[in-house]
Amino acid sequence: MKLYKDFIASTPEEHRDKLVCASNADLDADTSLDPATKGKLKTQRCRLRRFLSNTAWQQAEAIETIDAVIRMKDRVLNLAAHWGEEPLYQAELDKALKLVSRLERVLT
């Protein structure tokens, strides 16, 4: 998820296909790489292209949303965390409801 958070989440959908070269011509032309290394790099590029596909992108977004819901659930439902503290504010509950709505959207 670090890759998703640090590099990909801020990239607009219409620019995702520009993150990775469309062809392997640059690798084929690079004389400093041996054939085995070129093969490994081509395989990794292919995997990264698949990750950036819509399905993988949606899966990463769903995972991120589920993580956020779990964190919020732990905050809202953990009574021990609230003992002696101010009660939950409406804003926290609204945020939790928005996360659940987002989760419903990414899972459908």
VMD Tcl script that builds the backbone (N, CA, C; Angstrom):
set m [mol new atoms 324]
animate dup $m
set s [atomselect $m all]
$s set {name element resname resid chain x y z} {
  {N N MET 1 A 0.807 -1.182 0.000}
  {CA C MET 1 A 0.000 0.000 0.000}
  {C C MET 1 A 0.857 1.255 0.000}
  {N N LYS 2 A 2.117 1.142 0.386}
  {CA C LYS 2 A 2.982 2.316 0.384}
  {C C LYS 2 A 3.142 2.862 -1.034}
  {N N LEU 3 A 3.311 1.987 -2.006}
  {CA C LEU 3 A 3.408 2.424 -3.400}
  {C C LEU 3 A 2.149 3.179 -3.790}
  {N N TYR 4 A 1.016 2.627 -3.432}
  {CA C TYR 4 A -0.261 3.274 -3.755}
  {C C TYR 4 A -0.335 4.650 -3.112}
  {N N LYS 5 A -0.045 4.732 -1.821}
  {CA C LYS 5 A -0.165 5.998 -1.097}
  {C C LYS 5 A 0.842 7.038 -1.573}
  {N N ASP 6 A 2.099 6.639 -1.702}
  {CA C ASP 6 A 3.163 7.597 -1.980}
  {C C ASP 6 A 3.231 8.061 -3.426}
  {N N PHE 7 A 2.903 7.192 -4.370}
  {CA C PHE 7 A 3.147 7.543 -5.759}
  {C C PHE 7 A 1.911 7.535 -6.647}
  {N N ILE 8 A 1.015 6.633 -6.406}
  {CA C ILE 8 A -0.053 6.411 -7.372}
  {C C ILE 8 A -1.331 7.155 -7.022}
  {N N ALA 9 A -1.671 7.247 -5.752}
  {CA C ALA 9 A -2.948 7.841 -5.358}
  {C C ALA 9 A -3.104 9.272 -5.859}
  {N N SER 10 A -2.010 10.010 -5.957}
  {CA C SER 10 A -2.098 11.404 -6.392}
  {C C SER 10 A -2.072 11.562 -7.912}
  {N N THR 11 A -1.953 10.470 -8.644}
  {CA C THR 11 A -1.910 10.531 -10.105}
  {C C THR 11 A -3.327 10.452 -10.661}
  {N N PRO 12 A -3.732 11.437 -11.458}
  {CA C PRO 12 A -5.078 11.382 -12.047}
  {C C PRO 12 A -5.259 10.134 -12.905}
  {N N GLU 13 A -6.479 9.645 -12.953}
  {CA C GLU 13 A -6.774 8.408 -13.676}
  {C C GLU 13 A -6.320 8.470 -15.125}
  {N N GLU 14 A -6.500 9.624 -15.760}
  {CA C GLU 14 A -6.142 9.733 -17.178}
  {C C GLU 14 A -4.633 9.731 -17.425}
  {N N HIS 15 A -3.837 9.825 -16.367}
  {CA C HIS 15 A -2.375 9.827 -16.511}
  {C C HIS 15 A -1.722 8.528 -16.063}
  {N N ARG 16 A -2.488 7.590 -15.541}
  {CA C ARG 16 A -1.909 6.348 -15.009}
  {C C ARG 16 A -1.095 5.581 -16.035}
  {N N ASP 17 A -1.597 5.528 -17.263}
  {CA C ASP 17 A -0.888 4.749 -18.278}
  {C C ASP 17 A 0.437 5.387 -18.677}
  {N N LYS 18 A 0.683 6.609 -18.240}
  {CA C LYS 18 A 1.930 7.300 -18.558}
  {C C LYS 18 A 3.021 7.041 -17.514}
  {N N LEU 19 A 2.668 6.384 -16.423}
  {CA C LEU 19 A 3.650 6.109 -15.371}
  {C C LEU 19 A 4.697 5.087 -15.803}
  {N N VAL 20 A 4.325 4.186 -16.690}
  {CA C VAL 20 A 5.227 3.123 -17.137}
  {C C VAL 20 A 5.306 3.178 -18.655}
  {N N CYS 21 A 6.509 3.006 -19.194}
  {CA C CYS 21 A 6.694 3.019 -20.649}
  {C C CYS 21 A 5.774 2.001 -21.310}
  {N N ALA 22 A 5.215 2.400 -22.448}
  {CA C ALA 22 A 4.302 1.511 -23.171}
  {C C ALA 22 A 5.048 0.373 -23.866}
  {N N SER 23 A 6.305 0.611 -24.199}
  {CA C SER 23 A 7.076 -0.442 -24.868}
  {C C SER 23 A 8.363 -0.699 -24.089}
  {N N ASN 24 A 9.054 -1.728 -24.516}
  {CA C ASN 24 A 10.328 -2.073 -23.879}
  {C C ASN 24 A 11.513 -1.695 -24.761}
  {N N ALA 25 A 11.298 -0.804 -25.713}
  {CA C ALA 25 A 12.353 -0.423 -26.650}
  {C C ALA 25 A 13.567 0.150 -25.932}
  {N N ASP 26 A 13.338 0.916 -24.875}
  {CA C ASP 26 A 14.469 1.490 -24.145}
  {C C ASP 26 A 15.327 0.407 -23.496}
  {N N LEU 27 A 14.688 -0.637 -22.997}
  {CA C LEU 27 A 15.448 -1.741 -22.400}
  {C C LEU 27 A 16.202 -2.527 -23.468}
  {N N ASP 28 A 15.541 -2.763 -24.600}
  {CA C ASP 28 A 16.187 -3.501 -25.689}
  {C C ASP 28 A 17.414 -2.761 -26.211}
  {N N ALA 29 A 17.359 -1.425 -26.208}
  {CA C ALA 29 A 18.464 -0.624 -26.736}
  {C C ALA 29 A 19.587 -0.413 -25.721}
  {N N ASP 30 A 19.345 -0.702 -24.476}
  {CA C ASP 30 A 20.340 -0.471 -23.423}
  {C C ASP 30 A 21.390 -1.581 -23.446}
  {N N THR 31 A 22.594 -1.229 -23.876}
  {CA C THR 31 A 23.667 -2.222 -24.001}
  {C C THR 31 A 24.339 -2.535 -22.662}
  {N N SER 32 A 24.038 -1.757 -21.629}
  {CA C SER 32 A 24.657 -2.017 -20.324}
  {C C SER 32 A 23.955 -3.158 -19.574}
  {N N LEU 33 A 22.820 -3.612 -20.095}
  {CA C LEU 33 A 22.063 -4.680 -19.430}
  {C C LEU 33 A 22.244 -6.007 -20.147}
  {N N ASP 34 A 22.438 -7.063 -19.373}
  {CA C ASP 34 A 22.524 -8.392 -19.974}
  {C C ASP 34 A 21.100 -8.897 -20.240}
  {N N PRO 35 A 20.948 -9.903 -21.093}
  {CA C PRO 35 A 19.609 -10.397 -21.449}
  {C C PRO 35 A 18.766 -10.844 -20.246}
  {N N ALA 36 A 19.388 -11.446 -19.253}
  {CA C ALA 36 A 18.631 -11.898 -18.076}
  {C C ALA 36 A 18.048 -10.702 -17.314}
  {N N THR 37 A 18.844 -9.659 -17.151}
  {CA C THR 37 A 18.372 -8.458 -16.454}
  {C C THR 37 A 17.267 -7.781 -17.249}
  {N N LYS 38 A 17.437 -7.718 -18.565}
  {CA C LYS 38 A 16.391 -7.134 -19.414}
  {C C LYS 38 A 15.086 -7.906 -19.248}
  {N N GLY 39 A 15.185 -9.218 -19.216}
  {CA C GLY 39 A 13.992 -10.044 -19.041}
  {C C GLY 39 A 13.296 -9.775 -17.717}
  {N N LYS 40 A 14.081 -9.656 -16.653}
  {CA C LYS 40 A 13.509 -9.382 -15.335}
  {C C LYS 40 A 12.826 -8.016 -15.307}
  {N N LEU 41 A 13.479 -7.013 -15.894}
  {CA C LEU 41 A 12.900 -5.670 -15.921}
  {C C LEU 41 A 11.617 -5.629 -16.745}
  {N N LYS 42 A 11.602 -6.354 -17.848}
  {CA C LYS 42 A 10.395 -6.409 -18.682}
  {C C LYS 42 A 9.247 -7.066 -17.917}
  {N N THR 43 A 9.563 -8.109 -17.171}
  {CA C THR 43 A 8.542 -8.782 -16.368}
  {C C THR 43 A 7.990 -7.843 -15.303}
  {N N GLN 44 A 8.872 -7.113 -14.641}
  {CA C GLN 44 A 8.433 -6.182 -13.598}
  {C C GLN 44 A 7.585 -5.059 -14.186}
  {N N ARG 45 A 7.958 -4.571 -15.358}
  {CA C ARG 45 A 7.153 -3.542 -16.025}
  {C C ARG 45 A 5.760 -4.070 -16.341}
  {N N CYS 46 A 5.711 -5.286 -16.820}
  {CA C CYS 46 A 4.423 -5.902 -17.146}
  {C C CYS 46 A 3.555 -5.999 -15.889}
  {N N ARG 47 A 4.147 -6.399 -14.789}
  {CA C ARG 47 A 3.409 -6.501 -13.526}
  {C C ARG 47 A 2.916 -5.128 -13.067}
  {N N LEU 48 A 3.770 -4.116 -13.217}
  {CA C LEU 48 A 3.380 -2.766 -12.823}
  {C C LEU 48 A 2.250 -2.248 -13.713}
  {N N ARG 49 A 2.312 -2.533 -15.005}
  {CA C ARG 49 A 1.218 -2.140 -15.903}
  {C C ARG 49 A -0.094 -2.794 -15.472}
  {N N ARG 50 A -0.037 -4.071 -15.114}
  {CA C ARG 50 A -1.246 -4.765 -14.648}
  {C C ARG 50 A -1.773 -4.138 -13.359}
  {N N PHE 51 A -0.850 -3.772 -12.462}
  {CA C PHE 51 A -1.258 -3.137 -11.209}
  {C C PHE 51 A -1.978 -1.820 -11.474}
  {N N LEU 52 A -1.517 -1.110 -12.488}
  {CA C LEU 52 A -2.108 0.185 -12.797}
  {C C LEU 52 A -3.394 0.075 -13.608}
  {N N SER 53 A -3.781 -1.134 -13.961}
  {CA C SER 53 A -5.037 -1.313 -14.687}
  {C C SER 53 A -6.198 -0.940 -13.769}
  {N N ASN 54 A -7.339 -0.716 -14.345}
  {CA C ASN 54 A -8.499 -0.286 -13.560}
  {C C ASN 54 A -8.864 -1.266 -12.457}
  {N N THR 55 A -8.836 -2.550 -12.748}
  {CA C THR 55 A -9.224 -3.544 -11.749}
  {C C THR 55 A -8.289 -3.492 -10.549}
  {N N ALA 56 A -6.997 -3.499 -10.800}
  {CA C ALA 56 A -6.030 -3.451 -9.698}
  {C C ALA 56 A -6.129 -2.125 -8.955}
  {N N TRP 57 A -6.363 -1.057 -9.686}
  {CA C TRP 57 A -6.504 0.266 -9.069}
  {C C TRP 57 A -7.698 0.258 -8.119}
  {N N GLN 58 A -8.807 -0.304 -8.560}
  {CA C GLN 58 A -10.004 -0.369 -7.727}
  {C C GLN 58 A -9.770 -1.257 -6.508}
  {N N GLN 59 A -9.029 -2.333 -6.677}
  {CA C GLN 59 A -8.721 -3.202 -5.543}
  {C C GLN 59 A -7.865 -2.463 -4.520}
  {N N ALA 60 A -6.881 -1.704 -4.987}
  {CA C ALA 60 A -6.028 -0.940 -4.074}
  {C C ALA 60 A -6.852 0.117 -3.339}
  {N N GLU 61 A -7.761 0.756 -4.043}
  {CA C GLU 61 A -8.628 1.751 -3.414}
  {C C GLU 61 A -9.533 1.096 -2.372}
  {N N ALA 62 A -10.043 -0.089 -2.677}
  {CA C ALA 62 A -10.892 -0.809 -1.724}
  {C C ALA 62 A -10.104 -1.180 -0.470}
  {N N ILE 63 A -8.881 -1.639 -0.645}
  {CA C ILE 63 A -8.036 -2.003 0.501}
  {C C ILE 63 A -7.765 -0.782 1.362}
  {N N GLU 64 A -7.447 0.336 0.729}
  {CA C GLU 64 A -7.192 1.576 1.459}
  {C C GLU 64 A -8.439 1.996 2.247}
  {N N THR 65 A -9.601 1.877 1.632}
  {CA C THR 65 A -10.848 2.256 2.296}
  {C C THR 65 A -11.147 1.328 3.464}
  {N N ILE 66 A -10.942 0.043 3.280}
  {CA C ILE 66 A -11.164 -0.917 4.370}
  {C C ILE 66 A -10.231 -0.614 5.536}
  {N N ASP 67 A -8.973 -0.300 5.246}
  {CA C ASP 67 A -8.037 0.069 6.314}
  {C C ASP 67 A -8.532 1.298 7.079}
  {N N ALA 68 A -9.038 2.288 6.356}
  {CA C ALA 68 A -9.544 3.504 7.000}
  {C C ALA 68 A -10.769 3.202 7.857}
  {N N VAL 69 A -11.648 2.335 7.369}
  {CA C VAL 69 A -12.840 1.955 8.141}
  {C C VAL 69 A -12.426 1.221 9.417}
  {N N ILE 70 A -11.457 0.338 9.318}
  {CA C ILE 70 A -10.987 -0.397 10.500}
  {C C ILE 70 A -10.399 0.564 11.527}
  {N N ARG 71 A -9.586 1.513 11.068}
  {CA C ARG 71 A -9.016 2.499 12.000}
  {C C ARG 71 A -10.124 3.310 12.676}
  {N N MET 72 A -11.114 3.721 11.892}
  {CA C MET 72 A -12.214 4.507 12.449}
  {C C MET 72 A -13.047 3.656 13.407}
  {N N LYS 73 A -13.282 2.396 13.057}
  {CA C LYS 73 A -14.045 1.499 13.928}
  {C C LYS 73 A -13.345 1.356 15.275}
  {N N ASP 74 A -12.029 1.202 15.232}
  {CA C ASP 74 A -11.273 1.066 16.475}
  {C C ASP 74 A -11.417 2.321 17.338}
  {N N ARG 75 A -11.457 3.459 16.709}
  {CA C ARG 75 A -11.593 4.714 17.454}
  {C C ARG 75 A -13.008 4.869 18.017}
  {N N VAL 76 A -14.008 4.590 17.193}
  {CA C VAL 76 A -15.394 4.828 17.589}
  {C C VAL 76 A -15.893 3.787 18.583}
  {N N LEU 77 A -15.531 2.528 18.374}
  {CA C LEU 77 A -16.101 1.459 19.196}
  {C C LEU 77 A -15.256 1.059 20.401}
  {N N ASN 78 A -14.059 1.564 20.523}
  {CA C ASN 78 A -13.202 1.207 21.647}
  {C C ASN 78 A -13.539 2.109 22.836}
  {N N LEU 79 A -14.408 1.628 23.700}
  {CA C LEU 79 A -14.850 2.446 24.834}
  {C C LEU 79 A -13.699 2.805 25.764}
  {N N ALA 80 A -12.732 1.929 25.886}
  {CA C ALA 80 A -11.593 2.216 26.762}
  {C C ALA 80 A -10.821 3.438 26.276}
  {N N ALA 81 A -10.835 3.665 24.976}
  {CA C ALA 81 A -10.129 4.821 24.427}
  {C C ALA 81 A -10.829 6.124 24.798}
  {N N HIS 82 A -12.115 6.034 25.169}
  {CA C HIS 82 A -12.881 7.241 25.465}
  {C C HIS 82 A -13.060 7.480 26.958}
  {N N TRP 83 A -12.664 6.539 27.782}
  {CA C TRP 83 A -12.888 6.676 29.209}
  {C C TRP 83 A -12.150 7.900 29.716}
  {N N GLY 84 A -12.859 8.767 30.356}
  {CA C GLY 84 A -12.254 9.973 30.905}
  {C C GLY 84 A -12.030 11.057 29.869}
  {N N GLU 85 A -12.419 10.812 28.644}
  {CA C GLU 85 A -12.260 11.815 27.593}
  {C C GLU 85 A -13.611 12.424 27.270}
  {N N GLU 86 A -13.564 13.444 26.474}
  {CA C GLU 86 A -14.796 14.030 25.966}
  {C C GLU 86 A -15.484 13.002 25.082}
  {N N PRO 87 A -16.806 13.037 25.008}
  {CA C PRO 87 A -17.501 12.105 24.123}
  {C C PRO 87 A -17.149 12.381 22.661}
  {N N LEU 88 A -17.464 11.409 21.822}
  {CA C LEU 88 A -17.198 11.576 20.398}
  {C C LEU 88 A -17.943 12.794 19.874}
  {N N TYR 89 A -17.303 13.507 19.008}
  {CA C TYR 89 A -17.923 14.662 18.400}
  {C C TYR 89 A -18.667 14.244 17.147}
  {N N GLN 90 A -19.654 15.030 16.794}
  {CA C GLN 90 A -20.456 14.748 15.609}
  {C C GLN 90 A -19.567 14.640 14.374}
  {N N ALA 91 A -18.526 15.449 14.297}
  {CA C ALA 91 A -17.633 15.420 13.132}
  {C C ALA 91 A -16.961 14.056 12.984}
  {N N GLU 92 A -16.570 13.433 14.096}
  {CA C GLU 92 A -15.954 12.106 14.028}
  {C C GLU 92 A -16.949 11.070 13.523}
  {N N LEU 93 A -18.178 11.161 13.994}
  {CA C LEU 93 A -19.205 10.226 13.544}
  {C C LEU 93 A -19.540 10.454 12.073}
  {N N ASP 94 A -19.593 11.711 11.660}
  {CA C ASP 94 A -19.842 12.013 10.241}
  {C C ASP 94 A -18.728 11.452 9.369}
  {N N LYS 95 A -17.491 11.578 9.843}
  {CA C LYS 95 A -16.353 11.036 9.093}
  {C C LYS 95 A -16.472 9.518 8.970}
  {N N ALA 96 A -16.884 8.870 10.042}
  {CA C ALA 96 A -17.053 7.415 10.012}
  {C C ALA 96 A -18.133 7.022 9.013}
  {N N LEU 97 A -19.231 7.753 8.989}
  {CA C LEU 97 A -20.311 7.454 8.045}
  {C C LEU 97 A -19.863 7.678 6.602}
  {N N LYS 98 A -19.064 8.707 6.367}
  {CA C LYS 98 A -18.542 8.949 5.016}
  {C C LYS 98 A -17.626 7.807 4.580}
  {N N LEU 99 A -16.822 7.302 5.511}
  {CA C LEU 99 A -15.946 6.173 5.189}
  {C C LEU 99 A -16.752 4.932 4.824}
  {N N VAL 100 A -17.820 4.687 5.552}
  {CA C VAL 100 A -18.665 3.529 5.242}
  {C C VAL 100 A -19.311 3.709 3.870}
  {N N SER 101 A -19.761 4.914 3.567}
  {CA C SER 101 A -20.331 5.180 2.235}
  {C C SER 101 A -19.290 4.966 1.148}
  {N N ARG 102 A -18.067 5.419 1.405}
  {CA C ARG 102 A -16.982 5.222 0.433}
  {C C ARG 102 A -16.701 3.734 0.246}
  {N N LEU 103 A -16.710 2.997 1.342}
  {CA C LEU 103 A -16.486 1.554 1.267}
  {C C LEU 103 A -17.567 0.887 0.419}
  {N N GLU 104 A -18.808 1.264 0.634}
  {CA C GLU 104 A -19.891 0.705 -0.177}
  {C C GLU 104 A -19.670 0.999 -1.658}
  {N N ARG 105 A -19.230 2.218 -1.962}
  {CA C ARG 105 A -19.012 2.611 -3.351}
  {C C ARG 105 A -17.892 1.802 -3.995}
  {N N VAL 106 A -16.780 1.619 -3.304}
  {CA C VAL 106 A -15.648 0.910 -3.920}
  {C C VAL 106 A -15.871 -0.593 -3.994}
  {N N LEU 107 A -16.765 -1.108 -3.183}
  {CA C LEU 107 A -17.016 -2.546 -3.213}
  {C C LEU 107 A -18.122 -2.941 -4.190}
  {N N THR 108 A -18.815 -1.961 -4.744}
  {CA C THR 108 A -19.875 -2.292 -5.713}
  {C C THR 108 A -19.392 -2.141 -7.129}
}
mol reanalyze $m
mol bondsrecalc $m
mol representation Tube
mol addrep $m
